Amino acid sequence: MADLLYPPVIGAARAWFKALDLRFDIRGTAHVPSRGGAVLVSNHISYLDFVFTGLAARPAKRLVRFMAKESVFRHKVSGPLMRAMKHIPVDRSRGEDAYAHALEALRSGEVVGVFPEATISPSFTLKDFKTGAARLAQEARVPLVPVALWGTQRLWTKGHKRDFGRNHVPVSINVGEPVEPGRGETALSVTERLRERVQELLEAAQRAYPAVPQSAADAWWLPAHLGGTAPTPAQANAM
């Protein structure tokens, strides 16, 4: 039932993106394995990031089971869809249940999607990564596939109104070479390497991004260190 529903949902999302006339730049999708378990790890700058991260796995014909906060599963519309597509609810007071669920999925050959920052970054820079993705990869003996998204914050993000107009927004999805945990390596060390890889992919996406703010008021989506008016990481942490 789940996989009968998942492809049509993806198809509907792609039709919607076409209607919005989004301009996609998707690179490195060959790094997503065509079979076997893997942890797909992405930065988090938009409420729609799970959809865009999932697109990175479509050339490999993989369906990603995302770990998402439990409240999404309680919503009367999104809840049934999330459960039917075998996404994984995360109750932060009982994180071990979500971890066990994700581990089982990986061992059965699924691709599990994780946002290791755990929440949207208002500064649009990388926050610290939690070690859960690395621990899952180590225990399941699967690779970590890093992904960097850019431009998705312009559509819908924390603290800003949704913009679903036909504005030709460029969206970049960069997929990098898998990070393989080393034998005896700590989860913290793997996480640090993973974060460095995502940072490299993010910076590459930002350098290649074909749009710039059109005015001072439009500079909100650009990080402060790149000349934008988004809050600095320190300011974002104080919010």
Secondary structure by P-SEA (a helix, b strand, c coil): cccccaaaaaaaaaaaaaaaccccccccccccccccbbbbbbbbcccaaaaaaaaaacccccccccccccccccccaaaaaaaaabbbbbccccaaaaaaaaaaaaaabbbbbbccccccccccccccccaaaaaaaaaacbbbbbbbbccccccccccccccccccbbbbbbbbccbbbbcccccaaaaaaaaaaaaaaaaaaaaaaccccccccccccccccccccccccaaaaaac
